[in-house]
Amino acid sequence: MTATLIALALATAQSARALDTFPGASGAGRATTGGRGGAVFIVTNTADSGQGSLRACMESTGPRTCVFRTSGTIQLATQIVVSSGALTVAGQTSPGGVQIRLKPGIADIDAATPIRIVASNVFLRHLRVRPGNEPAWDRTRGNRSGIGIEKLGAVDPQDIYLDHMSVGYGSDQAMYSFQSGKNITVAYSLFAYPLSPLDHDYGPIFCSDQHRGDCGKTTLWRDIISSYRWRNPALKSVGCGAHNERVHDVINTLISNPGQFGIMVADDHPDASNIGTCANVVASIMERGPKSTDPIALINQGNDTAATNRWYAPVGTGSANDNLLLGSPAIPQCRITKLGPPTPCTEASQTAPIGALSAPIMGTATLKNHLMQQVGAFPRDSLDAKWIGFVNNVSMAPATNPPYTTSASFPTITGPPAPVDSDNDGMPKSFEQANGLNPNNAADRNNIVPSGTYAGYTWLERYLDERHQAITPP
């Protein structure tokens, strides 16, 4: 290879590393590359395991992308554990959508959380993750969350992007990130329809545990969190970090019908250091509903670290960053609350964001309608549509959540046949022909798009993002 070609190859590699997950990606996880440049696994069935299953792709190794030729519900007998990163799961390629749940009658300890990520560089898009539970469920044998991110051995999971996810029917936190998870974006996702055995219907939790380790930055961007009792979400960190790399951002998120607590800063798990948590809550909406009770506030601080927390959550300042609090009686900006009586916070919001905000903001005047149209996995199914209706008219949202699911709780998902892909490279024959690619050469999926919006991305990435655009409302 000539020196010129070597230089060009190096420049191309450096450019590829600088690309966002996809055009328009934002937040702390925007550098996630997923399965870029790797193999393609075709998911051809909804079996729990075996050839053509989702598990076969997600639990494989090396850079890889899961592309679907099937629609429907995948019932898991054990959790899917992602222990090798560089993974993209392109749920948007399923003709009618994919729903992932736990198989009825299984032992909780064998499943717990349907998708458990213990690796770095993972990109999930357009999946419905709804574990469910039964009257025989025993919480002491394992909490049923939707998605888990945690450390395993020496691996610190980082660079993770979850986009257009629908997560519900969990009987603990909706999702969690523990033990050194960092550089994570959760965007345009719907967290709703929780289950409440033992009043444990909790929302997303980020580093907010006694096992938090060296957790880093998380961005929640343009999500809806609906009808959870606690953790809407819960945030914890070990200070802000030398370069604000541990600051959590909640940006343009709608918290609808929260129960007892709002956004929990420091949660209820203290440690000896009591260093405190750093968070920005910006241009978001909290709307009181039938489930909402005192001591709810926009910011609910655990009283163990309240004196050392730093948070920016403006209300009524006239800034574009202002949060909007809706409902009567009025939701206060901040309260110190653990399990005792609520008391007002002794410190005020910071006067400016802690570090640079990790994602762009839109005004709260149009935010609710935008999110109701956009969040969650598409094509939107009947369960998500029902809960978006509760968000639209919060007075109709539930005051209590059911403890268990039944077979009728889960919508039936079907779809048309997948488009013809003659070389099994993840791109339909029609797309390849329209773009001058060879529909009988699977290797061209990893060729680089030369110009335009997708310049520098692979042709497979371009197809996957264009498929996302095609099924998501404008």
Phi, psi and omega in degrees: 000134181289163178299324180296316180293322178298315179298320180295319179296318179295318179297320179295318180297318179295321178296318181297322180292334183275351182291147170290169179307318174203161178301125182097356177296147181218172174091184186296336182263013189292346177274358179301130179256347179057224184270018184312128175080005185257202181282165174242129172251129178264119177273111187252355182210172180253023178292158179294323184205176178099178182301134179083003180270160175296321180301319182302325178282308188294328182265008175282188181233163179082164179302131186200154177232131176266119179241139188257137167245013183228164175228158175130200185251129175259118179258120186263133173274333174221161182290152171275124181249116178269099181255354175235122186279208186057054187233132168241130172246110187262077180299338181293345179278348176291129183302324181239356179107161182231135177241131182245125180220171175272144181290133179300142174087001181277160176286132185301324185294340180273353185229297180054270182254123185303318180238118181240119184256116179236035182217174181253161172067064184233132182233112178247138183215137173055054173240147173253115183243110189221086187302312183076163173203171187235168179303333181279359183298138179240108186298333181292346181263003177144127177285143181258089174267169178278305183226136178237139175236121183203163181282141173228115183065232183268000185274121173264109182294128179209167183058074181229134182229119176247121187227133178052054176259148172243115187235127180192187182054037172262155180240028166207216178298144180299317171209163180216155170226112181241168163051070171077015171296137183204162181055061185239134170242133170239113190230146174047042182245154181248121173248114188200186181039058178286161172255154190226056168289131179061031179054039184248043178269089187249147181273199183295146183227127185235112179061010190264068183203160178294349178256031191289334179058217183264060181295147180240198191293138173232140175241121166260117188229114174059053176250164169242130176240116191234124164072034172263146183287309180236172171057072184244050356268187170252137185230139173208147176209169175261078184074189183271340186089156183299330181236031181059028182280357178249010182279129176273141177243127170245108190234126176056042179253140179255119178253106189251131176055047178291155184274257187271325182235151174266234178282115185268116178257114183087349173054213186233023179242096181281167168221178187292333186284322182047045182288327179104165185246147178241132183208145169248129174238112196227134172048042178249169182234135168239126184237119179295144178218190183301334181278344190284127178222162173296149010264045184303143174206165174301312176245119172250116183263134168294133190285353179288327183239015185302326183287340184247357175292149171232126182216148178238112183211072187292145175221125174070026180266351185087002180274154173296343179277354184302139171272153183246123181249122187241148175111166182228136358294159186300141176277125178287162181290318187207141171220148171271117184216130167240261174242001179262189180297144180287144175228152179297150176291140181276340179247156181263170173301148169302155183272353179209159178304148176275099187078178180287136176295142189270358180209154180289159180245154168238158184292150181289344182297325182249000189295314186300312180297320179300313182292320180299328179281332196252331192283159174090176180282144177238152000298139183292131181264179187293328181291314177297319180299321178299315183284330173296327174298321177294324178292319180297316178238086189295339178295340179266358180290156184288143173278335177226159179247148181291153180279336188221164172253159170235177179299331180286348181290335187259128178292152173276126183246124177228168178199167178287172175299149177289153177295155181295130176230090192291336181250007176056039179259008178090354180245130179300151178304320182296322178294316181296317180295322181291339184246017175073021177265170182261111182291359177244017179231100184294336184292338184287354175299329183261006170295155185267133175293126190280334187203172177087195183305325186258019179304129180095337176280163174281161178296326177297316178298321178298313179300315182299319180287323177293325175296318175303313180298324184291329184260353183258136179304145181293000000 
